[in-house]
Amino acid sequence: MNSGEKPYKIFMLLMLALVLVISWSTRATTRSLRQQVQMLQGELHGLRSQVSHEIGSIRGTVQSIRDDARWYTAPRVDITGVDREKALLKVSWNLREYTAGSGVTLNYRYGKQAFKTIEAVEEANGLFTAEFALGIPQEPVWSLSFSRAADKQAAADRRQAAVAVEEQHWGVGPSRMLLEYYITLQEGDTMRSSEQHVMDLEKLSYSLFNPLNLWVGWEKDGELHVILYQMPVTEPHYVLQSATLESRRGKTQALQSWPLALNEIQTPAGAPRPAPGYTHPLEVRAVPAQPCDSLFLVVEYSGGITVEKEIPVAE
């Protein structure tokens, strides 16, 4: 080693040592910063939880103040009886402020009906009740969805490749069994009205029918794949006996029909997987040969009950 190389190597060793010291220092600083960030995240999460708790507590307090300020307690709705067509309901509430002999009424409507008024009965000091009957729609609760093939592959190619589908879910739709009601208190020339309350009575149909899950798949070759599940919620009064797919001219004139058959099938791509407890599905594949205006699924139950559900025609 000549005299010129020795200072250079010493310099390189010093630089290497400096780099190692800087790297170690940077790593230690980064670790410390990471720990501080994690601590800040934990504190932020705790603060967020505390704020959410405080907001919930404030909301509860405000609601409690509102409830205490009311001249009535929130009404309670009890289903006292159900038969094949009607349900008996009893609404009860307490009046905190009223004059004996005042007129107390319950005003209610069911679905799209106009409000009806019935006189309330005072069962005890300030405890009022009103009883009435409501009709139960002779139709199950539906959950509906469909998918439509979105690519232009041939049928042979689609068997080897995943088919892109356009999916749309109709869901259960708006309930037709909404009960809306409010209380009125007539004291001389003064009338008070409570706020309007709403209750969904859709569960009443479970005593008559099991809920249905309908899936419709449109293939590119015009084939229609229909799968129908029913979810056993209770032991319903009406039992599903058969289901048929119909193509129609207009909404009523049948052109073709395809009965759904019980089948042990694999859930196709795009179809909702049945939840635990669903029965084995009914399914059918059909290719409408004649131009049709509409498609309907017709479901027949014991007791002569027939229910129809329209299916969107593929564009």
Residue pairs with C-beta under 8 A, 6 or more apart in sequence:
1 9
67 73
67 74
70 96
70 194
71 95
71 96
71 97
71 98
71 185
71 192
72 93
72 94
72 95
72 96
72 183
72 185
72 194
73 93
73 94
73 96
74 93
74 197
75 91
75 92
75 93
75 181
75 183
75 194
75 197
76 91
76 92
76 93
77 89
77 90
77 91
77 179
77 199
78 89
78 90
78 91
78 92
79 87
79 88
79 89
79 201
79 204
80 88
80 89
80 90
80 131
81 87
81 88
82 88
82 136
82 204
82 207
84 136
84 208
84 237
85 135
85 136
85 138
86 133
86 134
86 135
86 136
87 133
87 134
87 136
87 201
87 204
88 131
88 132
88 133
89 131
89 132
89 133
89 134
89 179
90 129
90 130
90 131
91 106
91 108
91 129
91 130
91 131
91 181
92 123
92 127
92 128
92 129
93 127
93 128
93 183
94 126
94 127
94 128
95 104
95 126
95 128
95 185
96 126
98 104
98 126
98 185
98 187
99 187
99 188
102 185
102 186
102 187
103 119
103 184
103 185
103 186
103 187
104 119
104 120
104 122
104 128
104 183
104 184
104 185
104 186
105 117
105 118
105 119
105 120
105 130
105 183
105 184
105 186
106 117
106 118
106 120
106 130
106 181
106 182
106 183
107 115
107 116
107 117
107 181
107 182
107 183
107 184
108 115
108 116
108 118
108 132
108 179
108 180
108 181
109 115
109 116
109 179
109 180
109 181
110 134
110 135
110 177
110 178
110 179
110 180
110 201
111 176
111 177
111 178
115 180
116 132
117 184
118 130
118 132
119 130
120 128
120 129
120 130
120 183
121 128
121 129
121 130
122 128
123 129
134 179
134 201
134 204
136 177
136 204
136 205
136 207
136 208
137 176
137 177
137 205
138 208
138 305
138 307
139 205
139 209
139 307
140 205
140 208
140 209
140 210
140 211
140 212
140 230
140 299
140 307
141 172
141 202
141 205
141 206
141 209
141 211
141 212
142 172
142 173
142 211
142 212
142 213
142 214
142 309
143 171
143 172
143 211
143 212
143 213
143 214
144 169
144 170
144 171
144 172
144 173
144 214
144 216
144 309
145 167
145 168
145 169
145 170
145 171
145 214
145 215
145 216
145 271
145 272
146 167
146 168
146 170
146 215
146 216
146 217
146 218
146 311
146 312
147 165
147 166
147 167
147 168
147 215
147 216
147 217
147 218
147 270
147 271
148 165
148 166
148 168
148 217
148 218
148 314
149 158
149 163
149 164
149 165
149 166
149 218
149 219
149 220
150 163
150 164
150 165
150 166
151 158
151 163
151 164
151 220
152 220
153 161
153 163
153 220
155 219
155 220
155 221
158 220
162 269
163 220
163 269
165 217
165 269
165 270
167 270
175 200
175 202
177 200
177 201
177 202
177 204
177 205
178 198
178 199
178 200
178 201
179 198
179 199
179 200
179 201
180 196
180 197
180 198
181 196
181 197
181 199
182 193
182 194
182 195
182 196
182 197
183 193
183 194
184 191
184 192
184 193
184 194
185 191
185 192
185 193
206 233
206 234
206 236
207 234
207 236
207 237
208 236
208 237
208 238
209 236
209 238
209 240
209 301
210 230
210 231
210 232
210 233
210 234
210 236
210 240
211 230
211 231
211 233
212 228
212 229
212 230
212 231
212 299
213 228
213 229
213 230
213 231
213 272
213 274
213 278
214 226
214 227
214 228
214 229
214 297
214 309
215 226
215 227
215 228
215 270
215 271
215 272
216 224
216 225
216 226
216 311
216 312
217 224
217 225
217 226
217 227
217 268
217 270
217 271
218 224
218 225
218 314
219 225
221 287
222 287
222 288
222 314
223 285
223 286
223 287
224 245
224 285
224 286
224 287
224 288
224 295
224 314
225 268
225 283
225 284
225 285
226 245
226 260
226 283
226 284
226 285
226 286
226 297
226 311
227 265
227 267
227 268
227 271
227 281
227 282
227 283
228 243
228 260
228 281
228 282
228 283
228 297
228 299
229 274
229 278
229 279
229 281
229 282
230 240
230 278
230 279
231 275
231 277
231 278
231 279
232 277
232 278
232 279
237 303
238 301
238 302
238 303
238 305
239 301
239 302
240 299
240 300
240 301
241 300
241 301
241 302
242 259
242 260
242 299
242 300
243 259
243 260
243 282
243 297
243 298
243 299
243 300
244 257
244 258
244 259
244 260
244 297
244 298
244 300
245 257
245 258
245 259
245 260
245 284
245 286
245 295
245 296
245 297
245 298
245 311
246 254
246 255
246 256
246 257
246 258
246 295
246 296
246 297
246 298
247 254
247 255
247 256
247 257
247 288
247 290
247 292
247 294
247 295
248 254
248 255
248 292
248 293
248 294
248 295
248 296
249 255
249 292
249 293
250 293
250 294
251 293
251 294
251 296
251 310
255 288
255 290
255 292
256 286
256 288
256 289
256 290
256 292
258 284
258 286
259 284
260 282
260 283
260 284
261 282
261 283
261 284
262 280
262 281
262 282
263 280
263 281
263 282
263 283
264 280
265 281
265 283
267 273
267 274
274 281
288 295
292 313
293 313
294 310
294 313
295 310
295 311
295 312
295 313
296 308
296 309
296 310
296 311
297 308
297 309
297 311
298 306
298 307
298 308
299 306
299 307
299 308
299 309
300 306
301 307
